[in-house]
């Protein structure tokens, strides 16, 4: 079996820490470089539920996309939920490694996995990495569909192909507009609006879109509108876990490590239910005194 230091070296080769944003916190958080690794679990969030899953699975290494301590800390006391995560990991000899923005810009990276889940052909990065002469690394991806779809049809494809969440897929734009080209970015993407506009795509699928930036974007791109599709943050990044696991599997086979690599299907999106009116697209808001019986959906399905 390989040592943790050997596995981490392989992961760092995939997602070099120096390619992370300056504000990011990536790399190994917990772990003895000399410990042996036989089983690895990939997940989006380093939360207690995932750590408990790693423990039950018998994993020696947990690899997550999101950092545990993004802004630093002065304590790892078990009285705080992040401290409990650290205590559980150390007590059970489970290492934790994080690949965040260095995985976002990798080739292949988070947005490549998102494009693959949606059956999109990647054309180029949305925001190329200036240090990459081959123009393959960078944030987001500009993609093409195999055949044109309406915005409504493309949203339905996204809802079907991405892991189920309470939010589903929100759409801004004409549902019947034609989509041939799409920009995608896993995670929060409204900071990329200028690049999306410059790319001249028909639609942009990302997560965490806010009211004012979205409203200003849709106004700014008129009269040639660009549809916005807003998925759950966790759902847009989960496909990377499968991609990353496949990459480590290949490395394990090449080195004769015989690692057992797993992907968590536990939904760690924080939103657990969604209430919507019977008419999902009213032309005007109802009077304040009006009452509507909401319909509630509870997403119990795990990722496909």
GUBABA-75308 format. One record per residue (C-alpha): residue in three letters; x, y, z. Coordinates in steps of 0.5 Angstrom, whole numbers, always signed. Layout:
residues N
+---------+-------+-------+-------+
! residuo !     x !     y !     z !
+---------+-------+-------+-------+
!     ALA !     X !     Y !     Z !
...
+---------+-------+-------+-------+
This chain:
residues 304
+---------+-------+-------+-------+
! residuo !     x !     y !     z !
+---------+-------+-------+-------+
!     UNK !    +0 !    +0 !    +0 !
!     UNK !    +2 !    +7 !    -1 !
!     UNK !    +4 !   +12 !    +4 !
!     UNK !    +0 !   +18 !    +5 !
!     UNK !    +6 !   +22 !    +2 !
!     UNK !    +6 !   +19 !    -4 !
!     UNK !    -2 !   +19 !    -5 !
!     UNK !    -1 !   +27 !    -4 !
!     UNK !    +4 !   +28 !    -9 !
!     UNK !    +0 !   +25 !   -14 !
!     UNK !    -6 !   +29 !   -12 !
!     UNK !    -1 !   +35 !   -12 !
!     UNK !    +1 !   +34 !   -19 !
!     UNK !    -6 !   +34 !   -21 !
!     UNK !    -8 !   +40 !   -18 !
!     UNK !    -2 !   +44 !   -16 !
!     UNK !    -3 !   +48 !   -10 !
!     UNK !    +1 !   +54 !   -13 !
!     UNK !    -5 !   +55 !   -18 !
!     UNK !   -10 !   +56 !   -12 !
!     UNK !   -12 !   +63 !   -11 !
!     UNK !    -8 !   +67 !    -6 !
!     UNK !   -14 !   +67 !    -1 !
!     UNK !   -16 !   +60 !    -2 !
!     UNK !   -14 !   +54 !    +3 !
!     UNK !   -12 !   +48 !    +0 !
!     UNK !    -7 !   +42 !    +1 !
!     UNK !    -7 !   +37 !    +7 !
!     UNK !   -11 !   +39 !   +13 !
!     UNK !   -10 !   +33 !   +17 !
!     UNK !    -5 !   +27 !   +16 !
!     UNK !    +1 !   +23 !   +18 !
!     UNK !    +5 !   +23 !   +11 !
!     UNK !    +8 !   +16 !   +13 !
!     UNK !    +1 !   +13 !   +15 !
!     UNK !    -1 !    +8 !    +9 !
!     UNK !    -7 !    +9 !    +5 !
!     UNK !   -12 !    +3 !    +2 !
!     UNK !   -18 !    +7 !    +1 !
!     UNK !   -20 !   +14 !    -1 !
!     UNK !   -27 !   +18 !    -1 !
!     UNK !   -28 !   +24 !    -5 !
!     UNK !   -34 !   +29 !    -3 !
!     UNK !   -35 !   +36 !    -4 !
!     UNK !   -36 !   +38 !    +3 !
!     UNK !   -31 !   +37 !   +10 !
!     UNK !   -37 !   +36 !   +14 !
!     UNK !   -39 !   +31 !   +20 !
!     UNK !   -43 !   +27 !   +16 !
!     UNK !   -38 !   +26 !   +11 !
!     UNK !   -33 !   +25 !   +16 !
!     UNK !   -37 !   +20 !   +19 !
!     UNK !   -38 !   +16 !   +12 !
!     UNK !   -31 !   +16 !   +11 !
!     UNK !   -30 !   +13 !   +18 !
!     UNK !   -36 !    +8 !   +17 !
!     UNK !   -33 !    +6 !   +10 !
!     UNK !   -26 !    +5 !   +13 !
!     UNK !   -22 !   +10 !    +9 !
!     UNK !   -15 !   +13 !   +11 !
!     UNK !   -16 !   +19 !    +6 !
!     UNK !   -22 !   +24 !    +5 !
!     UNK !   -21 !   +29 !    -1 !
!     UNK !   -26 !   +34 !    -1 !
!     UNK !   -27 !   +40 !    -6 !
!     UNK !   -29 !   +45 !    +0 !
!     UNK !   -24 !   +47 !    +5 !
!     UNK !   -25 !   +46 !   +12 !
!     UNK !   -22 !   +52 !   +15 !
!     UNK !   -22 !   +58 !    +9 !
!     UNK !   -21 !   +64 !   +14 !
!     UNK !   -16 !   +60 !   +19 !
!     UNK !   -18 !   +59 !   +26 !
!     UNK !   -15 !   +60 !   +33 !
!     UNK !   -18 !   +53 !   +36 !
!     UNK !   -20 !   +46 !   +34 !
!     UNK !   -24 !   +45 !   +40 !
!     UNK !   -29 !   +40 !   +39 !
!     UNK !   -34 !   +44 !   +42 !
!     UNK !   -35 !   +47 !   +35 !
!     UNK !   -37 !   +43 !   +29 !
!     UNK !   -31 !   +44 !   +25 !
!     UNK !   -26 !   +42 !   +31 !
!     UNK !   -31 !   +36 !   +32 !
!     UNK !   -29 !   +34 !   +25 !
!     UNK !   -21 !   +35 !   +26 !
!     UNK !   -22 !   +31 !   +33 !
!     UNK !   -26 !   +25 !   +29 !
!     UNK !   -21 !   +25 !   +23 !
!     UNK !   -15 !   +25 !   +28 !
!     UNK !   -17 !   +20 !   +33 !
!     UNK !   -19 !   +15 !   +27 !
!     UNK !   -13 !   +16 !   +23 !
!     UNK !   -16 !   +19 !   +17 !
!     UNK !   -13 !   +24 !   +13 !
!     UNK !   -16 !   +30 !   +10 !
!     UNK !   -14 !   +34 !    +3 !
!     UNK !   -17 !   +40 !    +0 !
!     UNK !   -17 !   +41 !    -8 !
!     UNK !   -21 !   +48 !    -9 !
!     UNK !   -19 !   +53 !   -14 !
!     UNK !   -13 !   +49 !   -16 !
!     UNK !   -18 !   +44 !   -18 !
!     UNK !   -23 !   +49 !   -21 !
!     UNK !   -18 !   +52 !   -26 !
!     UNK !   -15 !   +45 !   -28 !
!     UNK !   -15 !   +41 !   -34 !
!     UNK !   -19 !   +37 !   -33 !
!     UNK !   -22 !   +41 !   -27 !
!     UNK !   -29 !   +42 !   -24 !
!     UNK !   -32 !   +46 !   -30 !
!     UNK !   -30 !   +40 !   -35 !
!     UNK !   -34 !   +35 !   -30 !
!     UNK !   -40 !   +39 !   -30 !
!     UNK !   -40 !   +40 !   -38 !
!     UNK !   -39 !   +32 !   -38 !
!     UNK !   -45 !   +31 !   -34 !
!     UNK !   -49 !   +35 !   -38 !
!     UNK !   -46 !   +32 !   -45 !
!     UNK !   -43 !   +39 !   -47 !
!     UNK !   -37 !   +39 !   -52 !
!     UNK !   -32 !   +43 !   -48 !
!     UNK !   -29 !   +49 !   -53 !
!     UNK !   -24 !   +53 !   -49 !
!     UNK !   -24 !   +56 !   -42 !
!     UNK !   -28 !   +62 !   -40 !
!     UNK !   -23 !   +65 !   -37 !
!     UNK !   -16 !   +62 !   -39 !
!     UNK !   -10 !   +62 !   -35 !
!     UNK !    -5 !   +67 !   -37 !
!     UNK !    +0 !   +62 !   -35 !
!     UNK !    -2 !   +56 !   -40 !
!     UNK !    +1 !   +57 !   -47 !
!     UNK !    -4 !   +51 !   -49 !
!     UNK !   -10 !   +55 !   -47 !
!     UNK !   -13 !   +49 !   -43 !
!     UNK !   -13 !   +51 !   -36 !
!     UNK !   -18 !   +57 !   -33 !
!     UNK !   -24 !   +58 !   -30 !
!     UNK !   -31 !   +56 !   -33 !
!     UNK !   -32 !   +53 !   -40 !
!     UNK !   -35 !   +55 !   -46 !
!     UNK !   -38 !   +49 !   -49 !
!     UNK !   -43 !   +47 !   -55 !
!     UNK !   -49 !   +42 !   -55 !
!     UNK !   -49 !   +36 !   -59 !
!     UNK !   -56 !   +39 !   -62 !
!     UNK !   -60 !   +46 !   -61 !
!     UNK !   -65 !   +46 !   -55 !
!     UNK !   -69 !   +51 !   -52 !
!     UNK !   -68 !   +54 !   -46 !
!     UNK !   -73 !   +50 !   -43 !
!     UNK !   -70 !   +43 !   -45 !
!     UNK !   -63 !   +45 !   -43 !
!     UNK !   -66 !   +46 !   -36 !
!     UNK !   -69 !   +40 !   -36 !
!     UNK !   -63 !   +36 !   -38 !
!     UNK !   -59 !   +40 !   -33 !
!     UNK !   -65 !   +38 !   -28 !
!     UNK !   -64 !   +31 !   -30 !
!     UNK !   -57 !   +30 !   -30 !
!     UNK !   -54 !   +34 !   -24 !
!     UNK !   -55 !   +31 !   -17 !
!     UNK !   -62 !   +32 !   -14 !
!     UNK !   -63 !   +38 !   -10 !
!     UNK !   -69 !   +42 !    -7 !
!     UNK !   -67 !   +48 !   -11 !
!     UNK !   -67 !   +44 !   -18 !
!     UNK !   -65 !   +49 !   -24 !
!     UNK !   -68 !   +56 !   -24 !
!     UNK !   -68 !   +60 !   -30 !
!     UNK !   -68 !   +67 !   -33 !
!     UNK !   -69 !   +68 !   -40 !
!     UNK !   -74 !   +66 !   -45 !
!     UNK !   -76 !   +59 !   -44 !
!     UNK !   -77 !   +58 !   -52 !
!     UNK !   -70 !   +61 !   -54 !
!     UNK !   -65 !   +57 !   -58 !
!     UNK !   -59 !   +54 !   -54 !
!     UNK !   -53 !   +52 !   -58 !
!     UNK !   -47 !   +55 !   -54 !
!     UNK !   -47 !   +55 !   -47 !
!     UNK !   -42 !   +57 !   -41 !
!     UNK !   -41 !   +53 !   -35 !
!     UNK !   -38 !   +54 !   -28 !
!     UNK !   -38 !   +50 !   -22 !
!     UNK !   -40 !   +54 !   -16 !
!     UNK !   -41 !   +61 !   -15 !
!     UNK !   -41 !   +64 !   -22 !
!     UNK !   -44 !   +71 !   -22 !
!     UNK !   -37 !   +74 !   -22 !
!     UNK !   -36 !   +72 !   -29 !
!     UNK !   -41 !   +75 !   -32 !
!     UNK !   -37 !   +80 !   -36 !
!     UNK !   -33 !   +74 !   -39 !
!     UNK !   -40 !   +70 !   -41 !
!     UNK !   -42 !   +77 !   -44 !
!     UNK !   -36 !   +77 !   -48 !
!     UNK !   -36 !   +70 !   -50 !
!     UNK !   -43 !   +71 !   -54 !
!     UNK !   -46 !   +64 !   -51 !
!     UNK !   -53 !   +63 !   -51 !
!     UNK !   -54 !   +61 !   -44 !
!     UNK !   -50 !   +61 !   -38 !
!     UNK !   -50 !   +55 !   -32 !
!     UNK !   -47 !   +56 !   -26 !
!     UNK !   -49 !   +57 !   -18 !
!     UNK !   -51 !   +62 !   -13 !
!     UNK !   -54 !   +67 !   -17 !
!     UNK !   -56 !   +73 !   -14 !
!     UNK !   -62 !   +78 !   -15 !
!     UNK !   -58 !   +85 !   -17 !
!     UNK !   -52 !   +82 !   -21 !
!     UNK !   -57 !   +77 !   -25 !
!     UNK !   -62 !   +83 !   -26 !
!     UNK !   -57 !   +87 !   -29 !
!     UNK !   -54 !   +82 !   -33 !
!     UNK !   -60 !   +80 !   -36 !
!     UNK !   -61 !   +88 !   -38 !
!     UNK !   -54 !   +89 !   -40 !
!     UNK !   -54 !   +83 !   -45 !
!     UNK !   -61 !   +86 !   -49 !
!     UNK !   -63 !   +86 !   -54 !
!     UNK !   -59 !   +79 !   -55 !
!     UNK !   -61 !   +76 !   -49 !
!     UNK !   -57 !   +70 !   -45 !
!     UNK !   -61 !   +65 !   -41 !
!     UNK !   -58 !   +64 !   -34 !
!     UNK !   -59 !   +57 !   -31 !
!     UNK !   -58 !   +57 !   -23 !
!     UNK !   -57 !   +50 !   -20 !
!     UNK !   -55 !   +49 !   -13 !
!     UNK !   -47 !   +50 !   -11 !
!     UNK !   -46 !   +43 !    -9 !
!     UNK !   -50 !   +40 !   -15 !
!     UNK !   -45 !   +44 !   -20 !
!     UNK !   -39 !   +41 !   -16 !
!     UNK !   -41 !   +34 !   -15 !
!     UNK !   -39 !   +31 !   -22 !
!     UNK !   -32 !   +33 !   -20 !
!     UNK !   -32 !   +28 !   -15 !
!     UNK !   -33 !   +23 !   -20 !
!     UNK !   -28 !   +26 !   -25 !
!     UNK !   -22 !   +26 !   -19 !
!     UNK !   -24 !   +19 !   -17 !
!     UNK !   -23 !   +16 !   -24 !
!     UNK !   -16 !   +20 !   -24 !
!     UNK !   -14 !   +17 !   -18 !
!     UNK !   -16 !   +10 !   -20 !
!     UNK !   -12 !   +11 !   -26 !
!     UNK !    -6 !   +13 !   -22 !
!     UNK !    -7 !    +7 !   -17 !
!     UNK !    -7 !    +2 !   -23 !
!     UNK !    -1 !    +5 !   -26 !
!     UNK !    +3 !    +5 !   -20 !
!     UNK !    +0 !    -2 !   -17 !
!     UNK !    -2 !    +1 !   -11 !
!     UNK !    -9 !    -2 !   -11 !
!     UNK !   -13 !    +3 !    -8 !
!     UNK !   -20 !    +3 !    -7 !
!     UNK !   -23 !   +10 !    -9 !
!     UNK !   -30 !   +12 !    -7 !
!     UNK !   -35 !   +18 !    -8 !
!     UNK !   -40 !   +20 !    -3 !
!     UNK !   -47 !   +20 !    -5 !
!     UNK !   -49 !   +24 !    +1 !
!     UNK !   -53 !   +30 !    -1 !
!     UNK !   -49 !   +36 !    +3 !
!     UNK !   -53 !   +42 !    +0 !
!     UNK !   -55 !   +46 !    +6 !
!     UNK !   -62 !   +47 !    +3 !
!     UNK !   -67 !   +41 !    +4 !
!     UNK !   -74 !   +43 !    +1 !
!     UNK !   -77 !   +48 !    -4 !
!     UNK !   -84 !   +51 !    -4 !
!     UNK !   -87 !   +54 !   -10 !
!     UNK !   -93 !   +57 !   -12 !
!     UNK !   -98 !   +52 !   -17 !
!     UNK !   -96 !   +57 !   -23 !
!     UNK !   -89 !   +58 !   -23 !
!     UNK !   -88 !   +64 !   -27 !
!     UNK !   -94 !   +69 !   -25 !
!     UNK !   -94 !   +76 !   -29 !
!     UNK !   -95 !   +80 !   -23 !
!     UNK !   -94 !   +79 !   -15 !
!     UNK !  -100 !   +77 !   -12 !
!     UNK !  -104 !   +82 !    -7 !
!     UNK !  -101 !   +82 !    +0 !
!     UNK !  -108 !   +79 !    +3 !
!     UNK !  -108 !   +73 !    -2 !
!     UNK !  -106 !   +66 !    +0 !
!     UNK !  -103 !   +61 !    -4 !
!     UNK !  -102 !   +53 !    -2 !
!     UNK !   -95 !   +52 !    -3 !
!     UNK !   -93 !   +45 !    -6 !
!     UNK !   -87 !   +42 !    -2 !
!     UNK !   -82 !   +38 !    -5 !
!     UNK !   -77 !   +34 !    -1 !
!     UNK !   -71 !   +31 !    -5 !
!     UNK !   -69 !   +25 !    -3 !
!     UNK !   -65 !   +22 !    -9 !
!     UNK !   -58 !   +21 !    -9 !
!     UNK !   -54 !   +23 !   -15 !
!     UNK !   -55 !   +19 !   -21 !
+---------+-------+-------+-------+
